Amino acid sequence: MSLTSPSYVRDLLAQHKIRLKKSLGQHFLVDENILKKIATAAQLTKADTVVEIGAGIGTLTQELARRAGRVIAVEIDSRLISLLHEQLRLYPNVVVVHQDFLQFDLGTSEYKLSIVGNLPYHVTAPIVEKLVAAHTILKSATLLVQLEVAEKLCATPGTRDAHALTIFVQSFAEVHKLFSVSRHVFFPKPDVDAALVRLEFREIPRFRAPEDLFFKVVRAAFNLRRKTLKQSLTRSPLLALPTEIALEALAKAQIDPQRRGETLSLEEFDRLAQALATALAQRNCAAPRSR
C-alpha cells in the first residue's frame, strides 16, 4: 500500500499505536501528484545531499531518495523513528536523524546542501531564520509552508504584506512561490491551505552594510511597527540610538524620519544601516580616550 493513501496511513499509525500531536504540527501529505511535484521542484541530482526537515512517516523521503545521492531525514518525534527505518529500509542512501531540526547542526561541507521540508506551521519562522543564518552552506530550500507565510516571504519590501522575515530571506535568496496546495491533501487536514516556495541562495547578499547592524535596523523597524523610524531607532532596545545619531543617519540615507519602518525597501534599509555604521564609527573615533 502507498503512503499517499489516507486509509493506509491511518492503519499504519494505529498499528504502531501512534496518535499524532497537534503540538508538533503533524500533517502528512497524502497526494501522490503533489508529492512528485515537490520532489521535482527541489531540482535534485545524484550529486546532491538533501536535508529533509520533518521526515514524518517517510512519504516525501522516499521520493527524495530516488532522486538525490544522499538524504538526511531529520525527525523530532521519537515514536516515528522505528517506523521511518521500516519504511525506508530499501533506501540505503537515507540516514534517519532523531532530532529537532532547530537543534540540528548543518555543519560544513565542500558541497552545498539542499533543504526540503513540509514545515510545521508553528515553527516556520524560526526554521526559515535558521536557514538564512546558514546561507553560505546552502544551495536551495524547497519548503511547503502555510499559504499566508508563502505570501509574506514573496512580498515586495515596502508594501503592506512585507515583514521582517521578508527582508531577511530576500537579502540572501531569490524567493519563488511555485504553487498552492489545498489543505484537503493532508492527513489529518489542517485548518489552512499551503504553498510550495523555493529559496535559491545568493553568493553575495543584497546589502553592503555590516550584517549584524543591518538586521538590528530591520528588527527595530518592524518590532515597533506603528512608530516612525526616528522613534524605532531611538526606542528599540536593539539599538537605543541617541536622537542626533539617528537623525544624522536618516539624513545621510535620504529617508524621512517620519516614515514608518515597514515602508522601506530593502535598498533603503541597506542605505540606512550603512549610514548608521558610518555615524557610529565616527562617533567612536571622536570619543576621548580614557587615560
N, C-alpha and C positions, 0 to 999 in steps of 0.2 A: 504494500500500500504506500501511497505517496504522502509526504509530509505537507503537501498542499491540500490535503483532504481534511476539512474541519472535523469530520466524524472520526477519522483515524487519529488525528492529533488529540481529540478528546479521550479516545480509548487508550492511547499511549500514555497520556498523563495519569489517567485513572490506574492503569497497570502499575505505574511507578509510584502511586499514591501521592501525586503532586497536585496541590491546589495553587493556582497562580496567584501572585501577590500584586495588589494594586500599588503598593508602596514601591515596587520595583518597575512599574510601568510595563508589565509583560503583555505585549500584544503581538502575536506571531502572524507573519504574512502567510496567507493560505491561497494564493492565486499564482498559478504556475507562469502565466503570461507576464505578470508584473515582476515576478521573481527573475525571469530571464532578462527582462528589460533593464532591471537594476544591475545585474551582473554584466550585461553588455555595456551599459553606461560607464562602468568602472574602468573600461578600456585596459584590461589586464592581459599580460602575456606570460609565457613560461619563464621569463626573466624577472618577473615581479615577485616581491614579498608583500603580502597584503595582511594588514591587521584588521580583524573584524571586531567591531565594538558590539558586545552583547550577542553572543552566538545563539542563545536560546536553546532550541532543540536541534539546531543544525540545518535548518531548511535552506537558508542562504549560503551557509558554509559549504554545502555540497556543490552548489553552482560555482562558487569562487574556487574551490579546489580543482574543478575541471578546467579552469582557465589559467590560474596563477601557478607559479613554480612552488611557492610556499605560502601557507595560510596560518596565521597565528590567531586562533579563535579565543577571544577573551570573554569570560562569562562570570558574573558576580554571584550567581545563585548556586550554592554548593549542591543542591538537590538535583541540578540538571547535569552535573559533570559526568556521572556514570552513564546517563542517557546519551550525552553527546559522544562519549567514547564508543558506545554501542552503534549509534547512527553513522559515525564517521570511520568505522573500522576498515572500510575499503579504500580509504584515502590516506596513504602513508605520508603525504606532503602536508598534512594538517597537524598542528600542535595545539592542544587544548590547554588554556591557562585559566585557572580558577582565581580570579582577582577582579576587584573594582577597577574599571578602566581609568578612573581618575587617579588611581594609585599606581597604575601600570607604567613601568619605565620603558619608554620608546627607544631609549639607548642611542647608540651611534652606529652608523653603518656606512660602508663605502657607497652603497646604493641607496637611493631614496625610497622610502616606504610609501605604499598606497594604503589608504584607510577606507573601509566600507562599513556601514552600520545602519541598523534600524534603531534610532536613538530613543531611549526612554524620554518622554516629553518633559518630565520634571527636572531632568539634569542636562537638557540640551545645551543651555548657555555655558555651564562650566566645561562641558566636553569640548565645545567649539573653541572656547578660550584656551583650553589645553592644546588643541591642535594649532591654533595661531601661535602660541608660545614655542611650539616645536617646528615652526615653518621651515627651518633650514634643513631638516632631515626628511621632509615630506614632499612627495610629488603631487599627490592629489588626495581629496577626500570626497567620496560619493556617499551622501547621507540622506536617509529617509527621516524627515522631521515633520513636526506639526506644520500645517499649511501656513498659519499665521507667522511662524518663525521663518519659513522659507521666504515669505514676502518681505519680512524685516531684513533678512540677510541680503536680499536683492534690491532693496530700496535705494533710491538716489539720495546720497547725503545732502542734507539741507532741506529735505522735504518732510512732511508731517509723519510719514511712516518710518523714517530713519531712527536709529537708536545707537547707543554707544557701540553695541556689538556690530552694527552695520559698518561703522568706521574701522573698528579693529580688524574685521575679516577682509574688507575691501582694501585695506592698507597692504595686505600681504598676499592676496589671492584674487584671481578673476572668479567671479561667482556667477553660476548659471542655474536657473530653475529649469529643470528638464521636463517634468510632467507632474500633474497632480495624481494622487492616489486616494480612492474612496475609502472611507472608514469601514465599508462593508467587506473588504478583502482581508480583514484581520480577524484573528481568533484569540481572545474574545474581542468583540467590536469596541473600539474606543469611542469617545464622545465627539471627536472632531476628525476631519479629513487630514491627509498628509500630503507631502510633496517631496520629490527627489531633487536634491540640489547637488551640484558638483563644484568643488573648490579646486582650482588649479593654482598652486602656489608659485609665486613670482620669485625670480632670482634676486631681484632688487625691490625693496619696499617702495611704495608710492609717496613716501615722505623723506625729508632730509634732516629734520630736527632730531635731537637726541631721543631715542626710543622711549626711555622712562618718562621724560618730560612730556613728550607728545601724548602718551597715554594718560598721564595725570591731567593734562588740559582737557582731553576728551571726556574723561570720567567726571571731572569737576563741572563741565558744561552740562552734562546730562543728569548728574545727580541732583543738581539744583535747576531743574528744567524750567521752572517758571520765573527764574531770576534772570536779570540782564547779565551779559558777560562780565561787566565790571564787578557785579555782586558775586558771581560764581568764582571768579579768580581770587577775590579777596576774602570770601567767606568759607570756601571749601577747605576742610582740614587737610586735603591732599596737597594744597598749595599755600593757602593763607598768605597771599602776597600783600605787601604794602600797596596802598592805593596808587602811589606815584609810579611804582614799577608796573602795575597792571595797566595803567593809562598810557605809560610810555610804550609798552609793547603793543597795545592795541593801536596806537597812533602809527607806529612803525609798520605794522601789518596792514594798515589802512582799513581797519574794521571799526565800525561804530560801537562804542562801549555800551550803548543801549540795546543792541541786538541780543537776542536770546541764543544760547549756545547751539540749540538743535537746528538753527537756520544756517549754520556754517557748512560749507562744502569741505571735503577732505583737504583740498588745497589750501583753504583758508585756515583750517586747524593747523596745517603744517607751517604756514606763514606766521601764525600767532606763536606757536611753540618755538620756532626759530628766533623770533623777536624776543621772546621771554628768555631764551638761553643766552642771547647776547646781552640783554639788560642785566640779568643776574650775574653774568661773568664780569661785566664792567663794574657792577656794584661791589663784588667781592675783591676786585683789584683795587678799588678806591678805598676800601675799608682800611683803617690804620692797623698796622701790625702790633700785636702786644709785645712788650719788651721782656 
